[in-house]
Amino acid sequence: MDHPSASIITQVSRDEETSAPLRDRGTPPHAASSTKKPRSRGIFHSLFCCLCHDETDHVPVNNNAPLLVEENGTISKPVNNADFIIPVEIDGTVHQVYVLKRPHVDEFLKRMGELFECVLFTASLAKYADPVSDLLDKWGAFRSRLFRESCVFHRGNYVKDLSRLGRDLNKVIIVDNSPASYIFHPDNAVPVASWFDDMSDTELLDLIPFFERLSKVDNVYTVLKQQRTTS
C-alpha cells in the first residue's frame, strides 16, 4: 500500500539541487532501482510526487517566507504554519524543508498500519523524505520505505512499479494523487485529490471505512472495480 501522496506539503526557501539516486531503506523483496538515470530535479521536488519536470524550472526567490511547492512542482503562496521544519544539507549548504500535514493524516496512518502492511513508495530523495517520514509516522505504519531509485523513469515520469514489491498484486493497493505514478497498475489505485492548505479537508478520514472494507477481501480488484464503476 502506498502513502497518500498529498497528505503533506513541502515548502522550500532555496533554489534547486542536482539529485542522484539514493539507496532505499528497508526495501521489500525483489525491489530494484530504475535502469534509466533521471535528469536533474528542482530542490525538494514535491514530496511523494512522481511527476518529472523540465530541468530548466527554478524555484523563485522569496525573501519574506518559505515558498510552497505543490505536488505538480508549481509554486503557490507562501505558508508559515508548518508542522515540521527539517534541515537538509546539500553540497555543504543547509536548506530548510517546511512540511504541512494534511488534516486527519495521523488517524489515517495509524489505522492503515493496523490494517495493512504499508510501504512508503515515493519518487522523492531519501535525504528529505526519510526524515519527514520519521516525524510523520509516529506509529511505525511504514514497514518499508522506497525512494526515487526504486521508481522507473518512464516517458518523463517517475512510475511506481508495484510488481517490484514482491507481493501478490491482487492484494496490493496504491494511494496516490498522481495517475502518472501508477500508470503500470491503474487497477490497483485508490486516487486521492491533491491537497495544499485546506484545513477543512476530510478525504483521508472519509477513506478509512473504505479501507477497512478492503482489508477483509481476498482480491482487491473486485472492490476497486466496483468503486470505479459507481463513482
C-alpha positions as CSV (number, residue, x, y, z in Angstrom):
1,M,0.0,0.0,0.0
2,D,1.3,3.4,-0.9
3,H,1.4,6.5,1.2
4,P,-1.3,9.1,0.4
5,S,0.8,11.4,-1.7
6,A,-1.0,14.6,-0.8
7,S,-1.0,14.2,2.9
8,I,1.8,16.7,3.4
9,I,3.1,19.8,1.7
10,T,6.7,20.6,1.2
11,Q,7.9,24.2,1.3
12,V,11.3,25.4,0.1
13,S,13.3,28.5,0.7
14,R,16.2,27.9,-1.7
15,D,16.7,27.2,-5.4
16,E,17.5,23.8,-6.9
17,E,19.8,20.9,-6.4
18,T,21.2,18.3,-8.7
19,S,19.9,15.0,-7.5
20,A,21.3,11.5,-7.7
21,P,19.6,8.2,-6.9
22,L,19.8,7.2,-3.2
23,R,19.8,3.8,-1.6
24,D,16.4,2.7,-0.2
25,R,15.9,1.8,3.4
26,G,14.0,-1.4,4.2
27,T,13.5,-2.5,0.6
28,P,10.9,-5.3,0.2
29,P,12.0,-8.5,-1.6
30,H,12.7,-8.1,-5.4
31,A,12.6,-4.3,-5.3
32,A,15.1,-2.8,-7.7
33,S,16.4,0.5,-8.9
34,S,15.4,2.2,-12.2
35,T,17.7,1.3,-15.1
36,K,17.4,4.7,-16.7
37,K,19.0,7.7,-14.9
38,P,16.6,10.6,-14.5
39,R,17.5,14.2,-15.2
40,S,18.2,16.8,-12.5
41,R,15.3,17.8,-10.4
42,G,14.5,21.0,-8.5
43,I,15.3,21.1,-4.8
44,F,12.6,19.4,-2.7
45,H,10.7,18.2,-5.7
46,S,7.3,17.9,-4.2
47,L,7.3,15.2,-1.6
48,F,5.7,11.9,-2.7
49,C,5.2,13.3,-6.2
50,C,6.4,11.2,-9.1
51,L,5.9,13.7,-12.0
52,C,9.0,14.7,-13.8
53,H,9.6,18.4,-14.7
54,D,11.9,20.2,-17.1
55,E,15.3,20.7,-15.6
56,T,15.2,24.4,-16.5
57,D,12.4,25.1,-14.0
58,H,13.6,27.0,-11.0
59,V,12.1,28.0,-7.7
60,P,11.9,31.8,-7.5
61,V,13.5,33.5,-4.5
62,N,11.1,34.8,-1.8
63,N,12.8,36.9,0.8
64,N,9.8,37.1,3.1
65,A,8.7,33.5,3.6
66,P,9.3,29.9,2.5
67,L,7.7,29.0,-0.8
68,L,5.1,26.3,-1.1
69,V,5.8,23.8,-3.8
70,E,2.7,22.0,-4.9
71,E,2.5,18.3,-5.9
72,N,2.9,19.2,-9.6
73,G,6.0,21.2,-9.0
74,T,4.5,24.7,-9.5
75,I,4.8,27.5,-7.0
76,S,1.9,28.6,-4.8
77,K,1.6,31.2,-2.0
78,P,4.0,31.3,1.0
79,V,2.8,29.3,4.1
80,N,4.1,30.0,7.6
81,N,2.2,27.4,9.7
82,A,4.4,24.4,9.0
83,D,4.1,21.3,11.3
84,F,7.7,20.3,10.7
85,I,10.9,22.2,9.7
86,I,13.7,19.8,8.6
87,P,17.2,20.9,7.8
88,V,18.8,19.1,4.9
89,E,22.4,19.6,3.9
90,I,23.1,19.7,0.1
91,D,26.6,20.4,-1.2
92,G,27.6,21.9,2.1
93,T,24.6,24.2,2.4
94,V,21.8,23.6,4.8
95,H,18.3,24.1,3.3
96,Q,15.1,24.1,5.4
97,V,12.2,21.8,4.3
98,Y,8.8,23.1,5.6
99,V,6.1,20.4,5.9
100,L,2.4,21.0,6.5
101,K,0.3,17.9,7.4
102,R,-2.9,17.1,5.7
103,P,-5.9,17.1,8.1
104,H,-6.5,13.6,9.7
105,V,-3.3,12.1,8.4
106,D,-2.5,11.0,11.9
107,E,-5.7,9.0,12.2
108,F,-5.3,7.7,8.7
109,L,-1.7,6.4,9.1
110,K,-2.4,4.8,12.5
111,R,-5.4,2.9,11.1
112,M,-3.7,1.9,7.9
113,G,-0.8,0.5,9.9
114,E,-3.3,-1.7,11.8
115,L,-5.0,-3.0,8.7
116,F,-2.2,-3.4,6.1
117,E,1.5,-3.9,5.5
118,C,2.2,-0.3,4.5
119,V,5.1,0.7,2.2
120,L,6.1,4.2,1.6
121,F,6.8,4.5,-2.1
122,T,8.0,7.9,-3.2
123,A,9.9,9.5,-6.1
124,S,11.4,12.0,-3.6
125,L,15.0,11.8,-2.4
126,A,15.7,9.8,0.7
127,K,17.7,12.7,2.2
128,Y,14.5,14.6,3.0
129,A,11.7,12.0,2.5
130,D,13.2,9.8,5.2
131,P,13.3,12.4,8.0
132,V,9.9,13.7,7.1
133,S,8.6,10.1,7.4
134,D,10.3,9.7,10.7
135,L,8.3,12.6,12.1
136,L,5.1,11.9,10.3
137,D,4.8,8.2,11.0
138,K,4.5,8.1,14.8
139,W,3.2,4.5,14.9
140,G,5.6,2.8,12.6
141,A,3.0,2.1,9.9
142,F,5.5,2.0,7.2
143,R,7.1,-1.4,7.2
144,S,9.5,-0.4,4.4
145,R,10.4,2.8,2.5
146,L,11.2,3.0,-1.2
147,F,12.6,6.2,-2.7
148,R,13.4,7.7,-6.1
149,E,15.8,5.0,-7.2
150,S,13.1,2.3,-6.9
151,C,10.9,4.1,-9.4
152,V,11.0,3.5,-13.1
153,F,11.8,6.6,-15.2
154,H,9.2,6.1,-18.0
155,R,8.4,8.7,-20.6
156,G,9.3,11.6,-18.5
157,N,7.6,10.4,-15.3
158,Y,8.7,8.5,-12.2
159,V,6.5,5.4,-12.1
160,K,6.0,3.2,-9.1
161,D,6.1,-0.3,-10.4
162,L,4.1,-2.4,-7.9
163,S,5.5,-5.7,-9.3
164,R,8.8,-4.8,-7.6
165,L,7.2,-5.2,-4.2
166,G,7.3,-9.0,-4.4
167,R,3.7,-9.2,-3.3
168,D,0.5,-10.7,-4.9
169,L,-0.9,-7.8,-6.9
170,N,-4.5,-8.8,-6.1
171,K,-3.7,-7.8,-2.5
172,V,-1.8,-4.5,-3.3
173,I,-3.3,-1.0,-3.2
174,I,-1.6,2.2,-4.2
175,V,-2.9,5.5,-2.8
176,D,-1.7,8.5,-4.8
177,N,-2.9,11.8,-6.2
178,S,-1.0,11.4,-9.5
179,P,-2.2,8.9,-12.1
180,A,1.3,9.0,-13.7
181,S,2.7,7.3,-10.6
182,Y,0.6,4.2,-11.1
183,I,0.3,4.1,-14.8
184,F,1.6,0.5,-14.9
185,H,-1.1,-0.7,-12.4
186,P,-4.1,1.6,-12.6
187,D,-6.5,-1.2,-11.4
188,N,-4.7,-1.2,-8.1
189,A,-5.1,2.5,-7.5
190,V,-7.2,4.4,-5.0
191,P,-6.9,8.0,-6.3
192,V,-6.9,10.9,-3.9
193,A,-7.3,14.6,-4.6
194,S,-4.3,16.8,-4.4
195,W,-4.2,18.8,-1.2
196,F,-2.3,22.0,-0.4
197,D,-3.7,24.0,2.6
198,D,-7.4,23.5,3.0
199,M,-7.6,22.7,6.7
200,S,-11.3,21.7,6.4
201,D,-10.4,18.7,4.2
202,T,-11.7,15.4,5.3
203,E,-10.7,13.0,2.5
204,L,-8.3,10.9,4.5
205,L,-10.8,10.5,7.3
206,D,-13.6,9.6,4.9
207,L,-11.5,6.9,3.2
208,I,-10.9,4.9,6.4
209,P,-14.2,2.9,6.3
210,F,-13.5,2.0,2.6
211,F,-10.0,0.7,3.5
212,E,-11.4,-1.2,6.4
213,R,-13.7,-3.0,4.0
214,L,-10.8,-3.6,1.6
215,S,-8.7,-5.2,4.3
216,K,-11.3,-8.0,4.6
217,V,-11.3,-9.1,1.0
218,D,-9.1,-11.7,-0.7
219,N,-9.0,-9.8,-4.0
220,V,-8.9,-6.0,-4.1
221,Y,-9.6,-5.8,-7.8
222,T,-13.3,-6.8,-7.2
223,V,-13.9,-3.9,-4.8
224,L,-11.8,-1.4,-6.7
225,K,-13.5,-2.1,-9.9
226,Q,-16.9,-1.7,-8.3
227,Q,-15.8,1.5,-6.7
228,R,-14.7,2.9,-10.1
229,T,-18.0,1.9,-11.7
230,T,-20.1,3.7,-9.1
231,S,-18.0,6.8,-8.7
